[in-house]
């Protein structure tokens, strides 16, 4: 955990769940779906702790579908969306696994002084 105080934990936090999504899949749709399921598996436990879970792909995928090919090719919507979300999130839960995007989420969180947890057991209840 980084830079969190007990007083920060008395309200529900918007927590970005970061971990592998495309990493290690070689573009295989079934492997990507399994990675999303692993990310989503952390959502209910965070909710039970009184927080609001957020996964960047929940926002990025519909955004990506709404862009034309030129817009989509102009940048990485997944990374951009996560970076924008981190301007609103209170913390990050970094799940295990190699992921350039999730590592970037952690870097941004550290830069912003946000708490970063590496297991659900570390996340305090609201």
C-alpha positions in Angstrom: 0.0 0.0 0.0 1.2 3.5 -0.8 0.3 6.9 0.8 -3.1 5.9 2.2 -4.1 7.0 5.6 -6.8 5.6 7.9 -8.9 8.8 7.4 -8.9 8.1 3.6 -10.6 4.7 4.2 -13.8 5.9 5.9 -15.6 6.4 2.6 -16.1 4.2 -0.5 -13.2 4.3 -2.8 -13.3 4.1 -6.6 -10.7 1.3 -7.1 -9.2 0.5 -10.5 -8.6 -3.2 -10.9 -5.5 -3.6 -13.0 -4.0 -6.8 -14.4 -3.5 -8.7 -17.6 -6.1 -8.2 -20.3 -4.4 -8.6 -23.7 -1.0 -9.6 -22.3 0.1 -13.2 -23.0 -2.9 -13.9 -25.2 -1.4 -13.6 -28.7 -4.7 -12.0 -29.6 -6.7 -15.2 -28.8 -10.2 -14.0 -28.0 -10.9 -16.9 -25.5 -7.7 -16.1 -23.6 -8.6 -12.4 -23.5 -12.1 -13.3 -22.2 -10.5 -15.4 -19.4 -8.3 -12.5 -18.4 -11.3 -10.2 -18.2 -13.1 -12.8 -16.1 -10.1 -12.7 -13.7 -10.3 -8.9 -13.5 -14.0 -9.1 -12.9 -13.6 -11.7 -10.2 -12.2 -8.9 -8.0 -15.2 -6.7 -8.4 -17.7 -8.4 -6.0 -15.1 -8.6 -3.2 -14.3 -4.9 -3.5 -18.1 -4.2 -3.5 -18.5 -6.3 -0.4 -15.8 -4.1 1.3 -17.9 -1.1 0.5 -15.9 0.2 -2.5 -16.8 0.9 -6.1 -14.8 -1.4 -8.5 -13.7 -0.1 -11.9 -12.0 -1.9 -14.8 -10.7 0.2 -17.6 -11.9 -2.3 -20.2 -15.5 -1.7 -19.0 -15.1 1.8 -20.4 -12.5 1.3 -23.2 -14.3 -1.5 -25.1 -17.5 0.4 -25.8 -15.5 3.5 -26.6 -13.3 1.5 -29.0 -16.4 0.1 -30.7 -17.7 3.7 -31.2 -14.6 5.0 -32.9 -13.9 4.7 -36.6 -10.8 2.8 -37.8 -8.7 6.0 -38.1 -9.5 7.2 -34.6 -8.9 3.8 -33.2 -5.5 3.5 -34.9 -4.4 7.0 -33.7 -3.7 5.8 -30.2 -4.1 3.0 -27.7 -7.6 3.6 -26.4 -7.1 1.0 -23.7 -4.1 2.8 -22.2 -5.6 6.2 -22.7 -8.8 5.2 -21.0 -7.0 3.8 -18.0 -4.9 6.9 -17.7 -8.0 9.1 -17.8 -9.8 6.9 -15.3 -6.9 7.2 -12.9 -7.7 11.0 -12.7 -10.9 9.9 -11.0 -9.9 6.8 -9.1 -8.9 6.7 -5.4 -6.7 3.6 -5.5 -5.5 0.7 -7.6 -5.8 -3.1 -7.0 -3.0 -4.7 -9.1 -3.7 -8.3 -9.8 -0.9 -10.8 -10.5 0.5 -11.4 -14.0 2.6 -9.7 -16.6 0.9 -6.6 -18.0 2.5 -3.5 -19.5 -0.8 -1.6 -19.1 -1.3 -2.6 -15.5 2.3 -1.7 -14.7 1.6 1.7 -16.2 -1.5 2.0 -14.1 0.6 1.4 -11.0 3.2 3.9 -12.1 0.5 6.6 -12.6 -1.1 5.7 -9.3 2.3 6.1 -7.5 2.9 9.4 -9.4 -0.5 10.6 -8.1 0.1 9.4 -4.6 -2.7 6.8 -4.7 -2.7 3.7 -2.7 -1.8 0.5 -4.6 -2.7 -2.9 -3.2 -1.5 -6.2 -4.6 -4.1 -8.4 -3.0 -7.7 -8.1 -1.9 -6.6 -8.9 1.6 -4.7 -5.6 1.7 -7.8 -3.5 0.8 -9.4 -2.0 3.9 -13.1 -1.9 4.3 -14.9 1.4 3.8 
